[in-house]
Amino acid sequence: MKSLNIVGHNFKGDRVDNDFYPTPEISTIKLLEKESFIGSIWECACGDGAISDPLIKAGYDVYSSDLIDRGYGEVKDFLTTNEKIDNIITNPPFKLSLEFALHGLKTVNNKLVLFQKLVFLEGVKRKKKLFSLNKLKNIYVISNRLKFKGYKTGGLMCFAWFVFDVNFNGKPTIDWI
């Protein structure tokens, strides 16, 4: 059987170290067509700048950091910081997505935006600890399957932008990009 190289599947037991899957630029561009941001933005899992660069090109003041030195941004463990910032836009490792979301909501003055698999909506722990806070304002489902750098095809998973707003209290709106 021919081995497939598909985002999200680990057929050969060779998963990318530290869940490093750079966000396709088009997804950030599409997010910016739906959402605007007041103030500075922290990309706290910046990787190689895949989200930071389109934000900077769009005119935003962006601070970039990552736990792993990939030659872009400052090396910093976001989950141990106490800094405040206006907004966060990031694609954290999925295994740490709940931790990033909870810490991010304590960190931002305005919006926390996470690029996640759509299945991020599932889970008792996320429902109880995160979604019950009623800060999730918008979900932007990405209609086409994204092709990630280094992969021959698009993945089998659906991704979305999850927009939390600390000044919001209600149920989210779902839209497609």
N, C-alpha and C positions, 0 to 999 in steps of 0.2 A: 504494500500500500504506500502511495506517495505521501510524504510528510507535507502538511499544510502549515503555512505561516499566517495565522489569523489572530488579530488582536483579541486578547482575553482567553485564548486557549493555550494550554501548556502541554501539548502532546509529547514533547521530548524531555520534559523535566528541566527546561532551561529558561525559566521565567526571568524576565529582566530584573537586575538587581534594584532593590529599593522601589519597585513599581514605577520605574521611570518611563512614562509614555507621554512624550511632548504633545501638548494640545494642538491640534491642527489650527492654523491661523484663521481659516475661514470661520471657525466656530466663534472665535473672539470677535471678529468683524461683525458677524450676525448678532451677537449679544449687544454690541454697541448700537445697532440699529433699533433695538428695543428698549435699552436702558441707558440713562445718563447718570453721571456721578458728580456730586458736589464735594470738592476737596481732594485730598491726596488719596492714593491707592497703594496698598501694600500687596505685592505678589509674594507670599510667604513660602511657596514651594516652587520657586521660579525655574528650576531646572536649567535649561539652556536659553531661557528668555522667550519661549514660545507664546506666552500670554503677555508678558511685559512689553515686548517690541510693538505689537499692534496697538496697545494702550498708549505707549509713548508717541507713536505715529499719529494717533488720534488727538494728541495734545494734552494728555493727562500727565500729572506729576506722579511718577511711579517709583516706589522704593522696592527693590527686589532682594530676596534672600532665600536661602535653601539650607537644609541640614547637610547636604552633600555638595562639595565643591565641584561644579561642572563648568567652571570658567565664566560664570555669569552671576552677578549679584554677590552679596555678602554671605558668608557662612554663618548661619544662626539657627538654633533650634526654636522654631516658632512656639512650640508647646510649652516652653519654659520662660517665655517673655512676659513682661508686664506692661508693655508699651501700648499707648492708645493711638489710633489712626482713624481717619474718616471712613475709609472703605477698604475691604479686602476682596480681591478677585484671585482665585487660585484653583488649581487642580491637585488636591492632596492625594497621597497614596490612599487607595480605597480602604485598606485595612485600618487606617487612622482617620477616616472621614468623620466619624462621630466626634472624636476628640478635637479635630480641627474646627468643626462646626461649633461646638460648645465653647471652646477657647476663643474662637473668632467673634462670637456674639458678645463676649466680655471685652473684646479688644476694640470693636468698631463704634464710631459715633453714628454711622448711617447704615451702610449696607455691607453684608457679607455675601459673596457670590461664589458658589462652588460648582465646578465642572465635575459631574459624577455620572456613573451609570444610572439609568432610570430605576433600577432596582434599589437605589438608595432610599426610595419611598417605603420599601419593605422593612420589616424588623420591629419586634416588640420594643427592644431597647431604644431604637431611634424614635419610635412613636412616643414612648414614655418620657424620655429625657430631652428630646429636641422638638419634635413636631407639636407636642402639647403646649409649647410656649407660644404658639400662634404668631410667630415672627416670619414664617415662610410666606412671602407675598406673591412671588411669581415663579412658575416653572416653565422654562422654554425648552420644549422637546426638539431635539435636532432630527429633522425628518429623514435626511439621507444618512446612510451608514458612513462614518468617517474613515478616511484612510490615514493611518498614523505613520509618521516617519519610520522607515526601516521595515515596513510591512508591505507585502505584495498586493494585498487586497484590503478592502474595508472589513471591519469586524462584524461579528454576528450580534453584537450588543448595541442597544440604543443608549445614547447619551443625552444629557440635558444640563442646562444651567439652572441651578437652584438659587433664587435670590431671596435672602433673608433681609428684613429691614427692622432694626431695633425700635423704630418709631411706629411700627405697624402692629395691629392686634386684630387678627381675623383669619379667614380661610384663604388659601392661595388661589390664584388664577392660573390656568394652564393655557399656553399658547404654543405655536409651532414655528420653528425657524428652519 
